[in-house]
Amino acid sequence: MKSAFMVRKIGWLMLLVSIIEKSTSQDTPKIEFANEALHGFHNLRDFAMSDKQDEIYFTIQSPMEEISQIAFMKREHGKWTAPQLLHFSDVWSDMEPFLSPDQLRLYFVSNRPLNDTSKNAKDYDIWYIERTGINAPWSHPRNLGGPVNTSDDEFYPTVSEHGHLCFTSARKQGMGKDDIYIAKWNGQFYDSPQLLDSSINSSGYEFNAFLSRKEDFIIYTKYNAPGGLGSGDLYISFRGSSDQWSAAVSLGPTVNTKSMEYCPYYDEKNGILYFTSRRSHVKPKKFKDIDDFQKTIQQSENGLSKIYKINLNLNK
């Protein structure tokens, strides 16, 4: 007799096969712009939104990523405000925002020093800002500290409804170059992060993992994986009993391309997967004039990082 987990897993896998095999235009990932103002940003690295979908946070970068800042927009009276930088914007590199389930803490990654008086960049750590209410101002940045942060780089925080933290780290005791860890929240502090097993990690690069609220699935990037489409592809794994994860499955050619796909964010309420891609469909042509050239080169699918979305109902 099949276990409840196996039945659920088979249902999920059948759903994924159905999604992966479809190739109609309806299922082709679409660029997600919350506002026309976002068209002006060449590099949009990542994306997160509030549960009520009235706040979005995203990272804007220079083409070569020397500059990296977190911006936000709010929906007020049915309209989106103009993009603004978060209040702590400075010379340091900030990225990968994620709102906690209670919406009162914003996690992010930064190479800012621990001491405001220091002028030297640190390795990348997980930081956060807090607010006492949805409309209250955000606090100053605070470093999450150990045992999550180390002298190695930590990236891409996501948090479950239990407060458990999923993140990427390049720490030396890992399985490969970059690996995915989960640090459990015990009600007072984080326990030592646990390296996820070979169902998810490998001797290569695994990074940018989105952990679902109930911790029943994880979506992440595998870089140059055997059988992949090239560069970074998005994969999914499901968790069963005893923290056992299923072997990761590629989201297939409907989502993945020969270019880099990364930074997944899943809207669980509406069943929409947002992700970043560097795909390009710019083709040589005879240009009418310089304006035609500029419009063609600056179009969304130009090889720079842009945010896409696709319907992916994992709640079945």
C-alpha positions as CSV (number, residue, x, y, z in Angstrom):
1,M,0.0,0.0,0.0
2,K,1.4,3.3,-1.0
3,S,2.2,5.8,1.8
4,A,0.4,9.2,1.8
5,F,3.7,10.8,0.8
6,M,4.2,8.5,-2.2
7,V,0.7,9.2,-3.4
8,R,1.2,13.0,-3.0
9,K,4.6,12.8,-4.7
10,I,3.2,10.9,-7.7
11,G,0.5,13.5,-8.0
12,W,3.1,16.3,-7.9
13,L,5.3,14.6,-10.5
14,M,2.3,14.0,-12.8
15,L,1.5,17.7,-12.5
16,L,5.0,18.6,-13.4
17,V,5.2,16.3,-16.4
18,S,1.9,17.9,-17.6
19,I,3.4,21.4,-17.3
20,I,6.8,20.5,-18.8
21,E,5.2,18.8,-21.8
22,K,3.0,21.8,-22.7
23,S,4.5,24.2,-25.3
24,T,1.6,26.5,-26.1
25,S,2.0,30.2,-26.0
26,Q,-0.2,30.3,-22.9
27,D,2.5,28.4,-21.0
28,T,5.4,30.3,-22.2
29,P,6.9,32.3,-19.4
30,K,5.9,36.0,-19.5
31,I,8.0,38.9,-18.4
32,E,6.5,40.2,-15.1
33,F,6.6,44.0,-14.8
34,A,4.6,45.3,-11.8
35,N,4.9,48.8,-13.4
36,E,6.1,50.3,-16.7
37,A,8.8,52.0,-14.7
38,L,10.6,48.6,-14.4
39,H,11.2,48.6,-18.1
40,G,13.9,51.2,-17.4
41,F,16.0,48.8,-15.3
42,H,18.5,46.8,-17.4
43,N,19.3,44.2,-14.7
44,L,16.5,42.9,-12.4
45,R,18.1,40.2,-10.3
46,D,15.4,38.9,-8.0
47,F,11.8,39.5,-6.9
48,A,9.6,39.1,-3.8
49,M,6.2,40.3,-2.9
50,S,3.9,40.6,0.2
51,D,1.1,38.2,0.8
52,K,-1.5,40.9,0.0
53,Q,0.5,41.7,-3.2
54,D,0.6,45.3,-2.3
55,E,4.4,45.5,-1.8
56,I,7.2,44.2,-4.1
57,Y,10.9,44.2,-3.4
58,F,13.5,43.6,-6.1
59,T,17.2,43.9,-6.7
60,I,18.5,46.3,-9.4
61,Q,22.1,46.0,-10.7
62,S,24.5,47.4,-13.2
63,P,25.1,45.2,-16.2
64,M,28.3,43.7,-14.8
65,E,26.8,43.6,-11.2
66,E,29.3,46.0,-9.7
67,I,26.4,47.9,-8.2
68,S,23.6,46.1,-6.5
69,Q,20.7,47.7,-4.6
70,I,17.3,46.7,-3.3
71,A,14.3,48.7,-4.5
72,F,10.6,48.5,-3.6
73,M,7.2,49.6,-4.8
74,K,3.8,49.7,-3.0
75,R,0.3,49.6,-4.3
76,E,-1.7,52.5,-2.9
77,H,-5.3,53.4,-3.9
78,G,-5.1,50.7,-6.7
79,K,-1.9,52.1,-8.3
80,W,1.8,51.2,-7.9
81,T,4.1,53.9,-6.5
82,A,7.3,54.8,-8.3
83,P,10.2,52.6,-7.5
84,Q,12.4,53.7,-4.6
85,L,15.6,52.5,-3.0
86,L,15.3,51.1,0.5
87,H,16.4,53.5,3.2
88,F,19.7,51.9,4.0
89,S,21.0,52.1,0.4
90,D,24.7,53.0,0.4
91,V,28.0,51.9,-1.2
92,W,27.6,48.2,-0.2
93,S,26.2,45.5,-2.4
94,D,22.6,44.5,-1.3
95,M,20.4,41.8,-2.9
96,E,17.9,39.0,-2.5
97,P,15.1,40.4,-0.3
98,F,12.5,38.1,1.2
99,L,9.6,38.9,3.5
100,S,9.0,36.7,6.5
101,P,5.5,35.0,6.7
102,D,4.3,37.6,9.2
103,Q,5.5,40.4,6.8
104,L,7.3,42.2,9.6
105,R,10.9,41.2,8.8
106,L,12.7,41.6,5.5
107,Y,15.7,39.4,5.0
108,F,18.4,40.2,2.5
109,V,22.0,39.6,1.6
110,S,24.8,42.1,1.8
111,N,28.6,42.5,1.9
112,R,28.3,45.5,4.3
113,P,30.7,45.5,7.3
114,L,29.4,44.7,10.8
115,N,30.7,48.1,12.0
116,D,29.2,51.2,10.4
117,T,32.6,52.9,10.8
118,S,34.4,50.3,8.7
119,K,35.2,51.1,5.1
120,N,36.0,47.5,4.1
121,A,33.5,45.1,2.6
122,K,32.8,41.9,4.4
123,D,31.9,38.5,2.9
124,Y,28.3,38.1,2.0
125,D,26.0,37.5,5.0
126,I,22.3,37.3,5.6
127,W,20.9,40.5,7.2
128,Y,17.4,41.7,8.1
129,I,15.3,44.8,8.9
130,E,12.2,44.8,11.0
131,R,9.0,46.8,11.5
132,T,6.5,46.8,14.3
133,G,3.5,46.9,11.9
134,I,2.8,46.8,8.2
135,N,2.7,50.6,7.9
136,A,5.6,51.2,10.4
137,P,9.0,52.3,9.3
138,W,11.8,49.7,8.8
139,S,14.6,49.4,11.3
140,H,18.3,49.8,10.5
141,P,20.0,46.6,9.0
142,R,21.0,43.9,11.5
143,N,23.3,41.0,10.8
144,L,21.6,37.6,11.5
145,G,24.9,36.4,13.1
146,G,26.0,32.8,13.8
147,P,25.5,30.0,13.4
148,V,23.9,31.0,10.0
149,N,26.5,33.5,9.0
150,T,30.2,32.4,8.8
151,S,33.4,33.8,7.3
152,D,32.2,32.2,4.0
153,D,29.4,33.6,1.8
154,E,25.8,33.1,2.6
155,F,23.0,33.9,0.1
156,Y,19.3,33.8,-0.8
157,P,17.3,33.5,2.4
158,T,13.8,32.1,2.4
159,V,11.7,31.4,5.6
160,S,9.0,28.8,6.3
161,E,5.9,29.4,8.4
162,H,7.8,27.7,11.3
163,G,10.6,30.2,11.0
164,H,13.1,27.7,9.5
165,L,15.6,29.4,7.3
166,C,16.7,28.0,3.9
167,F,19.8,29.6,2.3
168,T,22.9,29.0,0.1
169,S,26.4,28.9,1.4
170,A,29.9,28.3,0.0
171,R,31.2,27.0,3.4
172,K,34.0,24.4,3.1
173,Q,32.2,21.6,4.8
174,G,29.6,21.5,2.1
175,M,29.1,18.9,-0.6
176,G,30.1,21.0,-3.5
177,K,30.9,24.6,-4.7
178,D,27.7,26.2,-3.4
179,D,25.2,24.2,-1.4
180,I,21.7,24.5,0.2
181,Y,21.2,24.5,3.9
182,I,18.3,24.7,6.3
183,A,18.7,26.2,9.8
184,K,15.8,25.4,12.1
185,W,14.3,28.0,14.4
186,N,13.9,26.7,18.0
187,G,11.8,29.6,19.2
188,Q,14.8,31.6,20.5
189,F,17.6,31.2,18.0
190,Y,18.7,29.2,15.0
191,D,20.1,25.8,15.4
192,S,23.3,24.8,13.5
193,P,22.4,24.8,9.7
194,Q,21.9,21.3,8.2
195,L,23.3,20.5,4.8
196,L,20.6,19.0,2.6
197,D,21.4,15.6,1.2
198,S,22.4,14.4,-2.3
199,S,18.7,14.5,-3.4
200,I,19.3,18.2,-3.7
201,N,23.1,19.0,-3.4
202,S,26.0,17.6,-5.4
203,S,29.7,18.2,-6.0
204,G,28.7,21.1,-8.3
205,Y,26.7,24.3,-7.8
206,E,23.2,24.4,-6.1
207,F,21.9,27.8,-5.1
208,N,19.0,30.2,-4.8
209,A,16.5,27.9,-3.1
210,F,12.9,28.9,-2.4
211,L,11.5,26.9,0.5
212,S,7.7,26.7,0.6
213,R,5.8,27.9,3.6
214,K,4.9,24.3,4.8
215,E,8.4,23.1,3.8
216,D,6.9,20.5,1.5
217,F,8.8,21.5,-1.6
218,I,11.9,23.5,-2.6
219,I,12.7,25.1,-6.0
220,Y,16.3,26.0,-6.7
221,T,19.0,26.3,-9.4
222,K,21.5,23.6,-10.4
223,Y,24.4,24.9,-12.5
224,N,25.6,22.9,-15.5
225,A,23.9,19.8,-14.1
226,P,24.1,16.5,-16.1
227,G,21.2,16.4,-18.5
228,G,20.4,20.1,-18.0
229,L,19.7,22.6,-20.8
230,G,22.8,24.6,-20.1
231,S,24.0,27.2,-17.6
232,G,21.6,27.2,-14.6
233,D,18.3,25.4,-14.6
234,L,15.5,25.4,-12.1
235,Y,14.7,22.1,-10.3
236,I,12.1,21.1,-7.7
237,S,12.2,18.5,-4.8
238,F,9.4,17.4,-2.5
239,R,9.8,16.6,1.2
240,G,8.2,13.6,2.8
241,S,8.3,12.2,6.3
242,S,11.4,12.4,8.4
243,D,12.7,15.3,6.4
244,Q,13.3,13.0,3.4
245,W,13.6,14.9,0.1
246,S,12.8,13.4,-3.2
247,A,15.3,13.4,-6.0
248,A,15.2,16.8,-7.7
249,V,13.4,17.1,-11.0
250,S,14.0,19.8,-13.7
251,L,11.2,22.1,-14.4
252,G,11.9,21.4,-18.1
253,P,12.1,23.5,-21.3
254,T,8.9,25.4,-20.6
255,V,10.8,27.2,-17.8
256,N,14.5,26.5,-18.5
257,T,16.6,27.5,-21.5
258,K,20.3,27.3,-22.5
259,S,20.7,30.6,-20.5
260,M,20.7,31.1,-16.8
261,E,17.5,30.6,-14.8
262,Y,17.7,31.5,-11.2
263,C,16.2,33.4,-8.2
264,P,12.8,31.6,-8.0
265,Y,10.0,33.1,-6.0
266,Y,6.7,31.2,-5.7
267,D,3.4,32.9,-5.0
268,E,1.7,30.0,-3.2
269,K,-1.7,31.7,-3.0
270,N,-2.1,32.1,-6.7
271,G,0.1,29.3,-8.0
272,I,2.5,31.5,-9.9
273,L,6.3,31.0,-10.2
274,Y,8.4,34.1,-10.7
275,F,12.0,33.6,-11.7
276,T,14.9,35.4,-13.2
277,S,16.3,34.5,-16.7
278,R,19.1,35.8,-18.9
279,R,17.5,34.4,-22.1
280,S,17.9,36.4,-25.3
281,H,15.8,36.5,-28.4
282,V,17.5,39.5,-30.0
283,K,18.1,38.7,-33.7
284,P,20.0,40.6,-36.4
285,K,17.8,42.7,-38.7
286,K,17.9,45.8,-40.9
287,F,17.2,48.7,-38.6
288,K,15.1,51.6,-39.8
289,D,17.0,54.1,-37.7
290,I,18.8,54.6,-34.4
291,D,15.6,54.6,-32.4
292,D,14.7,51.2,-33.9
293,F,18.1,49.9,-32.9
294,Q,17.8,51.2,-29.3
295,K,14.3,49.7,-29.0
296,T,15.4,46.3,-30.3
297,I,18.5,46.1,-28.1
298,Q,16.7,47.3,-24.9
299,Q,13.8,44.9,-25.3
300,S,13.1,42.6,-22.4
301,E,14.7,39.4,-23.7
302,N,18.1,40.8,-24.4
303,G,20.4,38.5,-22.4
304,L,20.3,40.7,-19.2
305,S,18.5,39.5,-16.1
306,K,14.7,40.0,-16.3
307,I,11.8,38.7,-14.2
308,Y,9.4,36.1,-15.8
309,K,6.4,34.3,-14.5
310,I,4.5,31.1,-15.3
311,N,1.4,29.4,-13.8
312,L,2.6,26.5,-11.7
313,N,-0.1,25.2,-9.4
314,L,1.7,23.1,-6.7
315,N,-1.3,23.2,-4.3
316,K,-3.1,20.2,-5.8
